[in-house]
Amino acid sequence: AANFGWQWQHFTQEDQKYADQFLGWIAPVTPEFFKDKIVLEGGCGKGRHTHLVADWGAKEVIGADLSAAVETAFAATRHLDNAHIIQADIYHLPIKKEIDYAFSVGVLHHLPDAHRGFLSLASKVKPGGHLSAWVYGAENNEWITRWVSPMRERLTSRINPGALLHVSKLPTAFVYLATKLIYRPLNRVAGGAVARHLFYNNYLMAISGFGWKEQHTIVFDHLVAPTAHYIPRGAFEQWWRDIDATDVSIQWHNKNSWRGFGRV
């Protein structure tokens, strides 16, 4: 939590592309879905999604986070009467079972027990309410679990975040140049016929529209996390069966992650 708290107190920028990115993570949910609902975000980080949900007409939205990122989230949403930020452990949320819709984006896979975090979030949704979750997938990420994760666990997550901020600029430069000079142009040529053969094309194209600051945030995020689980589809499907969810939709997102939505 400390590493992520530092991250979101440093990377406080806003980006107009956040809305589309967020909707990609929680599809098939649309902005209209939030109207007059009581919403819970499990792991709000700097509050960018809490802010969007409030703007989209939620009756109330509660953003919960264990880290010091709540300071940034509060600063970003304090002007919104329907947005509330609390510092709380996702395993022990001080919230009644009165939530219409709960979601967690990019958080559960960083918990020591991702499944337990999912169950805790689901336990706050009232009968007939809905839940969304987006997690890293095991599929197509073998290169990360084999090469990047050991380096992250043994080195980058252990060094001072301030030092990592500068160290991470080098891999960010490679990602930034590749997305701007290779992936984005080739995806615009011949319907992306050539680009489809590029390594990790779907994801790198998805982030190619972001500028340096946001791409640096993404790279830093992958290197600073002490824990990162990559969830197989079968395990993710079981999570939804464990809460007896109905009308479940599980989709492969950017060919590297899973997004799920269901009625609780």
SERO-4910 file (N, C-alpha, C, O; in steps of 0.05 Angstrom, whole numbers):
BEGIN
 pado doro    nc1    nc2    nc3   cac1   cac2   cac3    cc1    cc2    cc3    oc1    oc2    oc3
  Ala    A     16    -24      0      0      0      0     17     25      0     10     45    -12
  Ala    A     40     24     14     57     48     16     68     55    -12     69     79    -18
  Asn    A     76     36    -28     86     41    -54     65     55    -72     71     74    -86
  Phe    A     41     44    -71     20     55    -87     12     83    -77      4    101    -93
  Gly    A     13     87    -51      7    113    -39     26    134    -50     18    156    -57
  Trp    A     52    127    -51     72    145    -62     66    150    -91     67    173   -100
  Gln    A     60    129   -106     55    132   -135     33    152   -140     36    170   -157
  Trp    A     10    149   -127    -13    166   -133    -11    193   -121    -27    211   -128
  Gln    A      8    198   -103     13    225    -94     32    239   -112     35    264   -111
  His    A     46    224   -129     64    237   -149     51    239   -176     52    261   -188
  Phe    A     39    217   -186     26    218   -212     -3    227   -209    -21    211   -210
  Thr    A     -6    253   -206    -33    264   -200    -46    275   -225    -68    288   -223
  Gln    A    -34    272   -248    -45    284   -273    -72    273   -280    -80    251   -272
  Glu    A    -87    288   -295   -112    280   -307   -109    277   -337    -91    290   -349
  Asp    A   -126    261   -349   -124    257   -378   -152    253   -389   -168    238   -378
  Gln    A   -158    266   -411   -184    263   -423   -191    235   -433   -214    228   -436
  Lys    A   -170    219   -436   -174    191   -446   -182    172   -423   -188    149   -428
  Tyr    A   -182    182   -398   -188    164   -376   -216    153   -378   -221    130   -371
  Ala    A   -235    169   -388   -263    159   -389   -266    135   -407   -278    115   -400
  Asp    A   -254    137   -431   -255    114   -450   -240     90   -439   -249     67   -442
  Gln    A   -218     95   -426   -202     73   -415   -218     59   -393   -219     34   -392
  Phe    A   -231     74   -376   -247     64   -354   -270     47   -365   -275     25   -355
  Leu    A   -284     58   -385   -307     43   -396   -298     17   -409   -313     -2   -410
  Gly    A   -273     17   -420   -262     -8   -431   -258    -29   -410   -262    -53   -415
  Trp    A   -251    -20   -386   -246    -39   -364   -272    -50   -351   -272    -72   -341
  Ile    A   -294    -34   -353   -318    -42   -339   -341    -49   -359   -363    -54   -350
  Ala    A   -335    -51   -385   -356    -58   -404   -369    -84   -395   -356   -102   -385
  Pro    A   -395    -86   -399   -413    -70   -416   -426    -46   -402   -445    -35   -412
  Val    A   -416    -38   -379   -427    -15   -365   -422     10   -381   -401     14   -393
  Thr    A   -442     28   -382   -441     54   -396   -445     76   -375   -453     71   -353
  Pro    A   -438    101   -383   -442    123   -364   -471    125   -354   -475    133   -330
  Glu    A   -491    119   -370   -519    121   -362   -526    102   -340   -544    106   -325
  Phe    A   -511     80   -338   -516     59   -318   -514     70   -289   -528     60   -271
  Phe    A   -497     91   -285   -492    100   -258   -514    119   -247   -514    124   -223
  Lys    A   -532    127   -264   -552    147   -255   -567    138   -230   -579    117   -230
  Asp    A   -565    154   -209   -580    151   -184   -572    126   -168   -587    117   -151
  Lys    A   -549    114   -174   -541     90   -160   -521     97   -137   -507    118   -138
  Ile    A   -521     80   -117   -501     82    -96   -478     63   -104   -482     39   -107
  Val    A   -454     75   -108   -432     60   -120   -408     59   -101   -403     77    -86
  Leu    A   -394     36   -102   -370     32    -86   -347     25   -104   -349      7   -121
  Glu    A   -325     39   -101   -300     32   -115   -281     20    -96   -273     33    -77
  Gly    A   -273     -4   -101   -253    -18    -84   -225    -13    -94   -216    -25   -113
  Gly    A   -211      6    -81   -184     14    -89   -186     37   -108   -183     34   -133
  Cys    A   -189     61    -98   -195     85   -115   -170     99   -124   -171    116   -142
  Gly    A   -146     92   -113   -122    106   -122   -125    136   -119   -132    146    -98
  Lys    A   -118    150   -141   -119    179   -140   -147    190   -145   -150    215   -146
  Gly    A   -167    173   -148   -195    182   -149   -205    189   -177   -227    201   -179
  Arg    A   -191    181   -198   -200    188   -225   -226    175   -232   -243    187   -246
  His    A   -230    150   -224   -255    136   -231   -278    145   -213   -301    147   -221
  Thr    A   -271    150   -188   -291    161   -169   -303    187   -180   -327    192   -180
  His    A   -285    204   -191   -293    229   -202   -311    225   -226   -332    239   -229
  Leu    A   -304    207   -244   -320    202   -268   -348    192   -260   -368    201   -271
  Val    A   -349    173   -241   -375    162   -233   -393    183   -221   -417    184   -226
  Ala    A   -381    201   -205   -397    223   -194   -407    241   -216   -430    250   -215
  Asp    A   -391    247   -235   -399    264   -258   -421    251   -275   -437    264   -287
  Trp    A   -421    224   -275   -441    210   -291   -467    206   -277   -484    191   -287
  Gly    A   -471    218   -254   -497    219   -242   -503    199   -220   -526    195   -213
  Ala    A   -482    187   -208   -487    169   -186   -499    185   -163   -493    208   -158
  Lys    A   -518    172   -149   -529    185   -125   -508    190   -105   -506    213    -94
  Glu    A   -492    170    -99   -469    172    -82   -447    153    -92   -454    131   -101
  Val    A   -422    161    -91   -401    142    -98   -380    144    -76   -371    165    -68
  Ile    A   -372    120    -66   -352    118    -45   -327    106    -56   -328     83    -67
  Gly    A   -305    120    -54   -279    110    -63   -263    102    -38   -258    118    -21
  Ala    A   -256     76    -37   -241     66    -14   -213     58    -22   -209     45    -43
  Asp    A   -194     65     -6   -166     58    -11   -151     56     16   -156     72     34
  Leu    A   -133     37     18   -118     34     43    -94     53     44    -85     60     66
  Ser    A    -84     62     21    -59     77     20    -63    107     24    -86    117     26
  Ala    A    -41    121     25    -41    150     27    -52    164      2    -55    188      1
  Ala    A    -58    148    -19    -70    159    -43    -97    172    -38   -106    188    -54
  Val    A   -109    166    -15   -135    178     -8   -132    209     -7   -151    223    -11
  Glu    A   -108    218      0   -104    247      1   -108    260    -27   -120    281    -30
  Thr    A    -96    246    -47    -99    256    -74   -127    253    -84   -138    271    -97
  Ala    A   -140    230    -77   -167    225    -86   -186    246    -74   -205    255    -87
  Phe    A   -182    252    -49   -199    272    -35   -196    299    -48   -216    313    -53
  Ala    A   -171    307    -54   -166    333    -67   -179    334    -94   -189    355   -103
  Ala    A   -181    311   -108   -192    311   -135   -222    311   -135   -235    318   -156
  Thr    A   -235    303   -113   -264    300   -113   -278    317    -91   -302    315    -89
  Arg    A   -263    332    -76   -275    347    -53   -297    366    -62   -314    373    -45
  His    A   -297    375    -87   -317    394    -96   -343    380   -105   -362    394   -112
  Leu    A   -343    354   -104   -366    338   -113   -382    329    -89   -372    313    -73
  Asp    A   -407    338    -86   -423    331    -63   -430    301    -62   -435    291    -40
  Asn    A   -430    288    -84   -438    259    -85   -414    240    -84   -418    216    -88
  Ala    A   -390    251    -80   -366    234    -79   -354    234    -51   -352    255    -38
  His    A   -347    211    -41   -337    208    -14   -312    189    -15   -313    168    -27
  Ile    A   -291    197     -2   -266    182     -1   -262    172     27   -263    188     46
  Ile    A   -257    146     30   -251    135     57   -225    118     55   -219    106     35
  Gln    A   -210    119     77   -186    102     79   -194     77     93   -200     77    117
  Ala    A   -193     55     79   -202     29     91   -189      6     77   -181      7     54
  Asp    A   -188    -16     91   -178    -42     81   -200    -55     65   -222    -58     76
  Ile    A   -195    -63     41   -215    -75     24   -226   -101     36   -248   -109     30
  Tyr    A   -210   -114     53   -219   -138     66   -239   -133     89   -254   -150     97
  His    A   -239   -108     99   -256   -101    122   -269    -74    117   -264    -55    132
  Leu    A   -285    -72     96   -297    -47     89   -319    -39    109   -337    -55    114
  Pro    A   -318    -15    120   -338     -6    139   -363      4    126   -372     27    130
  Ile    A   -375    -13    110   -398     -5     93   -420    -26     95   -415    -50     95
  Lys    A   -445    -17     97   -467    -35     98   -473    -47     70   -463    -38     50
  Lys    A   -488    -69     71   -495    -83     46   -517    -68     32   -540    -78     29
  Glu    A   -511    -44     22   -531    -27     10   -521    -15    -17   -532      5    -26
  Ile    A   -501    -27    -28   -489    -17    -53   -503    -27    -77   -508    -51    -80
  Asp    A   -510     -9    -95   -523    -17   -121   -503    -29   -140   -509    -47   -155
  Tyr    A   -479    -17   -140   -459    -26   -159   -431    -22   -147   -425      0   -138
  Ala    A   -415    -43   -147   -388    -41   -137   -369    -49   -160   -375    -65   -177
  Phe    A   -346    -36   -160   -326    -43   -181   -298    -41   -170   -293    -25   -151
  Ser    A   -280    -56   -182   -251    -54   -175   -236    -57   -200   -238    -78   -214
  Val    A   -220    -38   -207   -204    -38   -232   -174    -37   -225   -164    -17   -214
  Gly    A   -160    -58   -232   -131    -58   -229   -121    -59   -200    -99    -51   -195
  Val    A   -138    -69   -182   -131    -70   -154   -129    -98   -143   -110   -105   -129
  Leu    A   -149   -114   -149   -151   -141   -137   -126   -157   -142   -117   -172   -124
  His    A   -114   -155   -165    -91   -172   -171    -66   -163   -156    -45   -176   -157
  His    A    -67   -140   -143    -45   -130   -126    -48   -137    -97    -30   -131    -80
  Leu    A    -70   -149    -90    -75   -157    -62    -61   -183    -55    -56   -200    -73
  Pro    A    -53   -187    -30    -42   -213    -23    -61   -237    -30    -52   -258    -38
  Asp    A    -87   -232    -26   -107   -252    -32   -128   -239    -50   -147   -227    -40
  Ala    A   -125   -241    -76   -143   -227    -95   -171   -238    -93   -190   -222    -94
  His    A   -174   -264    -90   -201   -276    -88   -216   -265    -63   -240   -259    -65
  Arg    A   -202   -264    -41   -215   -254    -17   -224   -225    -20   -245   -217    -10
  Gly    A   -208   -209    -34   -215   -181    -39   -241   -179    -55   -258   -162    -51
  Phe    A   -242   -197    -75   -266   -198    -92   -291   -205    -76   -312   -193    -79
  Leu    A   -288   -225    -59   -311   -234    -42   -320   -212    -23   -344   -208    -19
  Ser    A   -300   -197    -12   -307   -176      6   -322   -153     -8   -342   -143      3
  Leu    A   -313   -147    -32   -327   -126    -47   -355   -135    -54   -374   -119    -52
  Ala    A   -358   -159    -63   -385   -170    -70   -403   -170    -46   -428   -167    -49
  Ser    A   -393   -174    -22   -409   -176      2   -423   -150      9   -441   -150     25
  Lys    A   -415   -128     -3   -427   -102      2   -448    -94    -18   -462    -74    -15
  Val    A   -452   -111    -38   -472   -105    -58   -499   -118    -50   -500   -141    -43
  Lys    A   -520   -102    -51   -546   -112    -43   -557   -131    -63   -549   -130    -87
  Pro    A   -575   -149    -56   -587   -168    -75   -598   -153    -99   -613   -134    -97
  Gly    A   -591   -163   -123   -600   -151   -147   -582   -130   -158   -586   -119   -180
  Gly    A   -561   -123   -142   -542   -103   -151   -521   -116   -169   -523   -139   -176
  His    A   -502   -100   -178   -482   -109   -197   -454   -105   -188   -448    -88   -171
  Leu    A   -436   -120   -200   -407   -119   -193   -391   -121   -219   -397   -136   -237
  Ser    A   -369   -105   -220   -350   -107   -241   -322   -110   -230   -316   -100   -208
  Ala    A   -305   -125   -244   -277   -128   -236   -260   -131   -261   -267   -144   -280
  Trp    A   -236   -118   -260   -217   -121   -281   -190   -130   -269   -180   -117   -250
  Val    A   -179   -151   -280   -154   -162   -269   -135   -170   -291   -143   -175   -314
  Tyr    A   -109   -171   -285    -89   -181   -303    -96   -210   -310   -103   -225   -292
  Gly    A    -92   -218   -335    -96   -245   -342    -70   -261   -343    -49   -250   -348
  Ala    A    -72   -287   -337    -48   -303   -339    -41   -309   -369    -18   -310   -376
  Glu    A    -62   -311   -385    -59   -317   -413    -46   -293   -428    -54   -270   -424
  Asn    A    -26   -299   -444    -12   -280   -461      7   -262   -444     19   -243   -455
  Asn    A      9   -268   -419     28   -252   -402     50   -269   -390     63   -262   -371
  Glu    A     55   -292   -403     76   -310   -393    103   -296   -393    120   -301   -376
  Trp    A    108   -278   -412    133   -264   -414    137   -246   -389    159   -241   -380
  Ile    A    115   -235   -379    116   -218   -355    122   -236   -330    139   -229   -314
  Thr    A    106   -257   -327    110   -274   -303    137   -288   -303    148   -294   -281
  Arg    A    149   -292   -326    175   -306   -327    198   -286   -324    218   -293   -311
  Trp    A    196   -262   -335    219   -244   -336    215   -219   -319    233   -211   -304
  Val    A    192   -206   -321    188   -181   -307    181   -185   -278    192   -171   -261
  Ser    A    164   -203   -272    156   -207   -244    179   -214   -225    180   -202   -203
  Pro    A    197   -232   -232    220   -237   -214    236   -212   -209    245   -207   -186
  Met    A    241   -195   -230    256   -171   -226    241   -151   -208    253   -138   -191
  Arg    A    214   -150   -212    198   -132   -196    198   -141   -166    201   -124   -148
  Glu    A    195   -166   -162    193   -177   -135    219   -174   -120    220   -168    -96
  Arg    A    242   -179   -133    268   -180   -120    282   -153   -120    300   -148   -104
  Leu    A    274   -135   -138    290   -110   -141    273    -85   -141    273    -69   -122
  Thr    A    257    -81   -163    245    -55   -167    225    -47   -146    222    -23   -139
  Ser    A    210    -66   -135    190    -59   -114    203    -54    -87    190    -45    -69
  Arg    A    229    -60    -85    243    -57    -60    259    -32    -58    267    -23    -36
  Ile    A    264    -19    -81    280      5    -80    263     29    -74    238     28    -76
  Asn    A    275     51    -66    261     75    -59    244     84    -83    255     86   -105
  Pro    A    218     90    -80    201     98   -102    212    123   -117    209    125   -141
  Gly    A    225    141   -102    236    164   -114    258    157   -134    261    169   -155
  Ala    A    274    137   -127    295    127   -145    283    112   -168    292    115   -191
  Leu    A    263     96   -162    249     81   -184    236    100   -204    235     94   -228
  Leu    A    227    123   -194    215    143   -212    235    149   -235    226    151   -258
  His    A    260    152   -229    280    158   -249    289    134   -265    293    135   -289
  Val    A    293    111   -251    301     87   -264    280     78   -285    287     69   -307
  Ser    A    255     82   -279    233     73   -296    231     90   -322    215     83   -340
  Lys    A    245    112   -323    244    129   -347    256    115   -371    248    120   -394
  Leu    A    276     98   -366    289     84   -389    270     65   -402    266     67   -427
  Pro    A    257     46   -388    238     29   -402    214     44   -413    202     37   -433
  Thr    A    207     66   -399    185     83   -410    192     94   -437    175     96   -455
  Ala    A    217    102   -440    226    113   -466    223     93   -488    214    100   -510
  Phe    A    230     68   -483    226     47   -503    197     43   -510    190     41   -533
  Val    A    180     42   -489    151     38   -494    140     62   -509    125     58   -528
  Tyr    A    147     85   -501    136    110   -513    144    112   -543    127    117   -560
  Leu    A    169    107   -549    178    109   -576    165     87   -593    158     91   -616
  Ala    A    163     63   -582    151     41   -597    122     46   -603    113     42   -626
  Thr    A    107     56   -583     78     61   -588     74     84   -608     55     83   -624
  Lys    A     90    104   -606     87    128   -623     97    124   -652     85    134   -671
  Leu    A    120    110   -654    133    108   -680    127     82   -695    131     80   -719
  Ile    A    118     61   -681    113     36   -693     84     27   -691     70     24   -711
  Tyr    A     74     23   -667     48     12   -663     25     30   -673      8     20   -688
  Arg    A     26     55   -665      4     73   -674      3     76   -704    -18     74   -716
  Pro    A     26     82   -717     25     85   -746     17     60   -761      0     61   -779
  Leu    A     28     37   -753     21     12   -767     -8      3   -763    -19    -10   -780
  Asn    A    -19     10   -741    -48      3   -736    -66     21   -753    -90     15   -756
  Arg    A    -55     42   -765    -71     59   -782    -68     53   -811    -80     66   -828
  Val    A    -51     33   -817    -45     26   -845    -58      0   -852    -56    -20   -837
  Ala    A    -72     -1   -874    -84    -26   -884   -101    -40   -864   -101    -65   -861
  Gly    A   -116    -24   -849   -134    -36   -829   -120    -51   -806   -131    -68   -793
  Gly    A    -94    -44   -802    -79    -57   -781    -70    -85   -788    -63   -101   -770
  Ala    A    -70    -93   -814    -63   -120   -822    -35   -127   -813    -30   -150   -805
  Val    A    -16   -109   -816     12   -114   -808     14   -113   -778     28   -129   -766
  Ala    A      1    -93   -766      4    -89   -737     -6   -113   -721      4   -118   -699
  Arg    A    -25   -128   -732    -35   -151   -717    -14   -172   -711    -17   -188   -692
  His    A      8   -171   -725     30   -190   -721     51   -179   -701     70   -194   -695
  Leu    A     48   -155   -692     68   -143   -674     64   -155   -646     42   -163   -638
  Phe    A     86   -156   -631     85   -165   -603     67   -148   -586     70   -123   -586
  Tyr    A     49   -160   -572     32   -147   -552     17   -123   -565     13   -102   -552
  Asn    A      8   -127   -590     -3   -104   -605    -28    -92   -592    -30    -67   -590
  Asn    A    -47   -108   -584    -72    -97   -574    -68    -78   -550    -80    -57   -549
  Tyr    A    -51    -87   -532    -47    -70   -508    -31    -45   -515    -38    -23   -506
  Leu    A     -9    -49   -529      8    -26   -535     -6     -5   -553     -1     19   -551
  Met    A    -24    -15   -570    -40      4   -586    -59     19   -568    -65     42   -572
  Ala    A    -70      5   -548    -90     17   -530    -78     40   -514    -92     59   -507
  Ile    A    -52     38   -507    -39     60   -492    -24     80   -509    -13     99   -499
  Ser    A    -24     75   -535     -8     92   -553    -18    121   -555     -3    139   -562
  Gly    A    -44    125   -548    -54    152   -549    -46    169   -525    -49    194   -525
  Phe    A    -36    157   -504    -27    171   -480      0    185   -485     17    175   -500
  Gly    A      4    207   -471     30    221   -472     50    208   -454     45    188   -441
  Trp    A     73    222   -452     95    212   -436     88    207   -407     94    186   -395
  Lys    A     75    226   -394     69    225   -366     52    200   -359     58    186   -340
  Glu    A     32    195   -375     14    173   -370     28    146   -375     25    127   -361
  Gln    A     44    145   -397     58    120   -402     79    115   -381     85     92   -373
  His    A     91    136   -370    110    133   -348     95    122   -324    106    105   -309
  Thr    A     71    132   -319     55    121   -297     50     92   -300     53     76   -280
  Ile    A     44     83   -324     38     55   -329     62     37   -324     61     16   -311
  Val    A     85     46   -334    110     30   -331    118     29   -301    124      8   -290
  Phe    A    116     52   -288    123     54   -259    104     35   -244    113     22   -225
  Asp    A     79     35   -250     59     18   -237     67    -11   -238     63    -26   -219
  His    A     77    -20   -261     84    -48   -264    110    -55   -249    114    -78   -243
  Leu    A    126    -35   -243    151    -41   -230    150    -36   -199    167    -48   -185
  Val    A    131    -21   -190    131    -13   -161    115    -33   -144    119    -34   -120
  Ala    A     98    -49   -156     80    -66   -141     94    -89   -127    108   -105   -141
  Pro    A     92    -92   -101    105   -115    -87     92   -141    -95    105   -162    -95
  Thr    A     66   -140   -102     51   -164   -109     35   -159   -134     23   -138   -138
  Ala    A     35   -179   -152     19   -178   -176     12   -206   -184     29   -222   -191
  His    A    -14   -212   -183    -23   -239   -192    -34   -237   -220    -47   -217   -228
  Tyr    A    -29   -258   -236    -40   -259   -263    -60   -282   -263    -53   -306   -260
  Ile    A    -85   -275   -267   -108   -293   -261   -116   -308   -287   -123   -295   -306
  Pro    A   -116   -335   -286   -126   -350   -309   -156   -346   -312   -170   -342   -292
  Arg    A   -166   -349   -336   -195   -346   -340   -211   -365   -323   -232   -357   -311
  Gly    A   -203   -390   -321   -218   -409   -305   -221   -401   -276   -242   -404   -264
  Ala    A   -199   -390   -264   -200   -381   -237   -219   -357   -234   -234   -354   -215
  Phe    A   -217   -339   -254   -234   -315   -253   -264   -322   -255   -281   -311   -242
  Glu    A   -270   -342   -272   -297   -351   -275   -307   -363   -249   -330   -359   -241
  Gln    A   -289   -377   -234   -297   -389   -209   -304   -368   -188   -322   -372   -172
  Trp    A   -291   -345   -189   -297   -324   -170   -327   -317   -172   -340   -313   -151
  Trp    A   -337   -315   -196   -365   -307   -200   -384   -329   -191   -406   -323   -181
  Arg    A   -376   -354   -195   -393   -376   -185   -393   -376   -155   -413   -383   -143
  Asp    A   -371   -368   -143   -370   -368   -113   -389   -348   -101   -397   -352    -77
  Ile    A   -397   -328   -115   -416   -308   -104   -444   -312   -116   -462   -296   -112
  Asp    A   -447   -335   -130   -473   -341   -143   -483   -318   -161   -507   -313   -161
  Ala    A   -465   -306   -175   -473   -284   -193   -488   -295   -217   -483   -318   -226
  Thr    A   -506   -279   -228   -521   -286   -251   -516   -266   -273   -504   -244   -268
  Asp    A   -524   -273   -297   -520   -255   -321   -491   -245   -323   -485   -222   -328
  Val    A   -473   -264   -318   -444   -257   -318   -433   -255   -346   -438   -271   -363
  Ser    A   -418   -234   -350   -404   -229   -375   -374   -228   -369   -365   -210   -354
  Ile    A   -358   -246   -380   -329   -245   -377   -317   -242   -404   -322   -258   -422
  Gln    A   -300   -222   -407   -289   -215   -433   -259   -212   -432   -248   -202   -412
  Trp    A   -246   -219   -453   -217   -217   -457   -212   -188   -466   -222   -179   -487
  His    A   -196   -173   -451   -192   -145   -456   -163   -140   -465   -144   -146   -450
  Asn    A   -160   -128   -488   -133   -122   -499   -115   -147   -500    -90   -144   -501
  Lys    A   -127   -171   -500   -112   -196   -502    -91   -199   -480    -71   -212   -484
  Asn    A    -96   -186   -457    -77   -190   -434    -91   -188   -407    -78   -189   -386
  Ser    A   -118   -186   -407   -131   -182   -381   -160   -191   -383   -171   -195   -405
  Trp    A   -173   -194   -360   -201   -203   -359   -218   -182   -345   -211   -171   -325
  Arg    A   -241   -177   -357   -261   -159   -345   -286   -176   -341   -294   -191   -358
  Gly    A   -298   -172   -318   -323   -187   -311   -344   -168   -301   -339   -148   -288
  Phe    A   -369   -176   -306   -392   -160   -297   -415   -180   -292   -419   -199   -307
  Gly    A   -429   -176   -269   -451   -194   -263   -470   -183   -243   -464   -163   -229
  Arg    A   -493   -196   -240   -513   -189   -220   -508   -206   -196   -504   -230   -197
  Val    A   -508   -193   -173   -502   -207   -147   -528   -216   -134   -527   -228   -113
***
